[in-house]
């Protein structure tokens, strides 16, 4: 089994954090690696970079939800910890797309699928997802597509 480049990057980051005795970074990177290992064991596959990005994206989303909960419960100390973990995880994510790039991808997908109404939302999302996974917020993209389809 060959290791994906992103998994290798995570492993190197873990070793660097151990050498630097950076407990916060080490814990976050180990958690990400354990999620990847869980996929390897459960599904008996060697996840590629796309799959690992999806795992990291899910972890970031979970932390954002936790931050909302902590802030609602007046626990800023815990929210700060989650924010720090998000920053660490985002280091391993691909470069984010600009708004113009996202709009171009959506426009191309709408043209390719021939989408003309809100009923075509699923087709457009399926066409857009591979191009933006890990590089843009899927919730915001969904809203944008919905808005554009309701105008047509």
Secondary structure per residue as TSV (DSSP state, phi and psi in degrees):
chain	resnum	aa	ss	phi	psi
A	1	X	-	360.0	127.8
A	2	X	-	-94.1	141.0
A	3	X	-	-81.4	142.6
A	4	X	-	-72.2	157.8
A	5	X	H	-62.4	-37.9
A	6	X	H	-69.4	-37.7
A	7	X	H	-65.8	-38.8
A	8	X	H	-64.2	-39.2
A	9	X	H	-63.6	-41.2
A	10	X	H	-64.6	-42.0
A	11	X	H	-62.7	-43.0
A	12	X	H	-64.7	-39.2
A	13	X	H	-63.7	-36.9
A	14	X	H	-64.3	-45.1
A	15	X	H	-63.0	-42.0
A	16	X	H	-63.2	-40.9
A	17	X	H	-65.8	-36.1
A	18	X	H	-64.0	-46.2
A	19	X	H	-62.8	-37.3
A	20	X	H	-83.3	-5.7
A	21	X	T	56.0	39.3
A	22	X	-	-93.1	91.6
A	23	X	H	-63.5	-40.1
A	24	X	H	-64.2	-47.7
A	25	X	H	-65.6	-43.3
A	26	X	H	-59.2	-46.0
A	27	X	H	-61.6	-42.2
A	28	X	H	-67.7	-44.5
A	29	X	H	-66.8	-39.8
A	30	X	H	-62.1	-39.5
A	31	X	H	-61.8	-43.4
A	32	X	H	-63.6	-43.9
A	33	X	H	-64.9	-34.6
A	34	X	H	-68.4	-34.3
A	35	X	H	-65.9	-39.6
A	36	X	H	-65.7	-44.3
A	37	X	H	-61.7	-37.0
A	38	X	H	-59.9	-41.8
A	39	X	H	-64.1	-43.8
A	40	X	H	-58.6	-43.4
A	41	X	H	-74.9	-48.4
A	42	X	H	-66.3	-43.2
A	43	X	H	-102.5	-3.9
A	44	X	-	52.4	45.7
A	45	X	S	-131.5	163.8
A	46	X	-	-103.4	102.2
A	47	X	-	-62.2	139.8
A	48	X	-	-85.1	177.7
A	49	X	H	-59.0	-38.0
A	50	X	H	-61.0	-42.7
A	51	X	H	-68.2	-38.7
A	52	X	H	-67.8	-38.2
A	53	X	H	-61.0	-41.0
A	54	X	H	-61.7	-39.3
A	55	X	H	-63.9	-46.3
A	56	X	H	-64.1	-39.6
A	57	X	H	-61.2	-42.0
A	58	X	H	-64.2	-41.2
A	59	X	H	-64.0	-40.5
A	60	X	H	-64.8	-42.7
A	61	X	H	-61.4	-42.3
A	62	X	H	-61.0	-40.8
A	63	X	H	-68.6	-36.1
A	64	X	H	-63.9	-40.8
A	65	X	H	-63.6	-41.6
A	66	X	H	-62.4	-40.3
A	67	X	H	-59.6	-44.2
A	68	X	H	-58.9	-44.4
A	69	X	H	-64.9	-44.6
A	70	X	H	-64.5	-41.9
A	71	X	H	-66.7	-35.8
A	72	X	H	-65.8	-30.0
A	73	X	T	-94.4	13.5
A	74	X	T	56.4	42.4
A	75	X	-	-118.0	67.9
A	76	X	H	-62.0	-30.8
A	77	X	H	-59.6	-43.5
A	78	X	H	-72.5	-35.5
A	79	X	H	-63.5	-37.2
A	80	X	H	-65.0	-38.4
A	81	X	H	-62.8	-45.7
A	82	X	H	-62.4	-40.3
A	83	X	H	-61.8	-41.6
A	84	X	H	-63.4	-39.5
A	85	X	H	-65.1	-39.4
A	86	X	H	-60.2	-44.7
A	87	X	H	-59.2	-41.8
A	88	X	H	-65.8	-46.3
A	89	X	H	-64.3	-36.1
A	90	X	H	-67.9	-19.4
A	91	X	T	-61.8	-25.9
A	92	X	T	-97.1	-2.6
A	93	X	S	-85.5	153.4
A	94	X	-	-65.4	162.3
A	95	X	-	-58.8	134.4
A	96	X	-	-67.8	148.6
A	97	X	-	-80.8	147.7
A	98	X	-	-78.2	165.7
A	99	X	H	-61.7	-38.7
A	100	X	H	-64.2	-40.5
A	101	X	H	-64.9	-42.0
A	102	X	H	-62.8	-45.6
A	103	X	H	-60.4	-40.1
A	104	X	H	-65.1	-41.5
A	105	X	H	-64.1	-43.6
A	106	X	H	-63.9	-45.1
A	107	X	H	-61.1	-43.0
A	108	X	H	-64.3	-42.3
A	109	X	H	-64.8	-39.9
A	110	X	H	-65.5	-38.5
A	111	X	H	-69.1	-44.5
A	112	X	H	-63.9	-37.7
A	113	X	H	-88.8	-11.4
A	114	X	T	69.2	29.4
A	115	X	-	-66.5	134.5
A	116	X	-	-134.4	-14.4
A	117	X	S	-141.7	173.0
A	118	X	G	-62.1	-21.9
A	119	X	G	-66.1	-20.1
A	120	X	G	-91.5	8.1
A	121	X	H	-53.8	-45.1
A	122	X	H	-61.6	-41.5
A	123	X	H	-62.4	-44.7
A	124	X	H	-66.2	-45.0
A	125	X	H	-60.3	-41.5
A	126	X	H	-63.8	-35.1
A	127	X	H	-75.6	-34.0
A	128	X	H	-80.1	-39.2
A	129	X	H	-49.4	-50.7
A	130	X	H	-60.9	-31.4
A	131	X	H	-78.1	-23.2
A	132	X	H	-116.3	-3.1
A	133	X	T	-56.4	125.7
A	134	X	T	79.0	-3.4
A	135	X	T	-116.8	-5.2
A	136	X	S	-158.2	157.6
A	137	X	-	-75.9	116.1
A	138	X	H	-64.3	-31.1
A	139	X	H	-63.3	-44.8
A	140	X	H	-66.8	-38.7
A	141	X	H	-65.2	-41.4
A	142	X	H	-58.7	-44.5
A	143	X	H	-62.2	-42.0
A	144	X	H	-62.9	-44.9
A	145	X	H	-64.1	-44.1
A	146	X	H	-59.3	-43.4
A	147	X	H	-63.3	-45.1
A	148	X	H	-67.2	-38.0
A	149	X	H	-71.6	-32.3
A	150	X	H	-73.9	-21.2
A	151	X	H	-80.5	-24.9
A	152	X	-	-83.2	360.0
